[in-house]
Amino acid sequence: MSTDGTSQPPAASGSSATPREAYQRVKRSPELPAPDSAKLRMTPIAAAGTLLWTVALILTQLFKDDLSGAGREWWAACALTGVILGLIGTAAMAVADKRHASRPEHDGA
């Protein structure tokens, strides 16, 4: 509650008293141009992650007995899932990169 007994905060000098006036003021302000999109290829990033999951899968197979004795045999299934999802993700990123590269350049002038 404000000092004058109303539930609304007092309007500061220069601010709009109603939301409609504030909207009209913002609507009249000039729009800034949208920034150019980053030219970053995602396929190598997804492929690197898939490679790391593949290394983890190989390591789980090398230490299968130790992991089984410690109750962590599920690590191999986790690594296999990472490889499978990584392959799907790498394929999706390859398609997205191809589409992104084939789009015409946006000329800001």
N, C-alpha and C positions, 0 to 999 in steps of 0.2 A: 504494500500500500504506500502511496506517495504521501508527501507532507501535506498536500491539500485535501486529503481524504478520499481521493479517487483511486481506483485500482489500476489505472493506466499510468505509465511513467510520463513525466512531463516531456513535451517535445523540445528538443534542443533547437537552438536558433539555426535556421537554414535547413532544417529537416522537414519532411512532409508530415502533416498531421494525420493523414489517412493512408492506408495501403494503396489506394487507387492513385493518389498523387505521387507516391513513391514510384509506382510502376510507370506512370507517365514520364517521370523525370528520367528513369533508367532507359525507357524506350527511346527517348530523344537523344541519348548519348551515342556517340559514334561507335560502330562496331570495329573491333580489331581484326585484322586478317588472321585466318587460321594458320598455325605453323605448318611447315612442310613435314611430311612423315619421315621418320628415320629410315634410311636405306640399310637395313640390317637383315642378313640372311639367317633364317632360323634353322635350316637343315643341318648345318655343322654342329650347332648347339645340341639339337636332339640326337644326332648321331654320337656325339661325345658322351652324352648321358647313357645311351644304349650300350656303348662300349664299356663304360664303367659297370653297368649291371652285368654284362657278359663276363667281365673279370671276376665280379663277385660270385657269379654262378660257377665259374671254373674253380675258384677257391673253395666254395662249399663242397664241390665234388672231391677235391683233394683232401679235405679235412672232414669227410663224411663221418668217419668213426668217432672222431673227437666231438663233433657237434651232436651226434646221436647220444653219446654218453652224457653230455651236458644237458640234454633235453631241448636242443636247439635245431632239430632236424628240419623245422619249418623254415629256416633261413634259406634253404635251397629253393623251396617253393616261392618264397618272396623274391628271390633273385630271378627265377624263371619268369615270374609275373612281370618284373621290371623289364626284362629283355623283350617279352612279347608286347607290352604296352609301348616300349621304346621303339620297336619296329613300326608299330602302327603310327606312333607320333612322328617318327622320322618321315614316313610316307606322307602323312598329312602336311607336314611342314614343307616337304618338297613340292607338293601341289600348291600350297599357299605362296611359296617363294616364286614359283613359276607364274602364277596369276599376278603377283605383285610386280614382277619384272616386266610383264607384258602390258601393264597399264601405261597409257601415255603420260608423259611428264606433265605436271601442272605448271603452267607458266603464270607466275605471279604478276607479270606486267600487263 
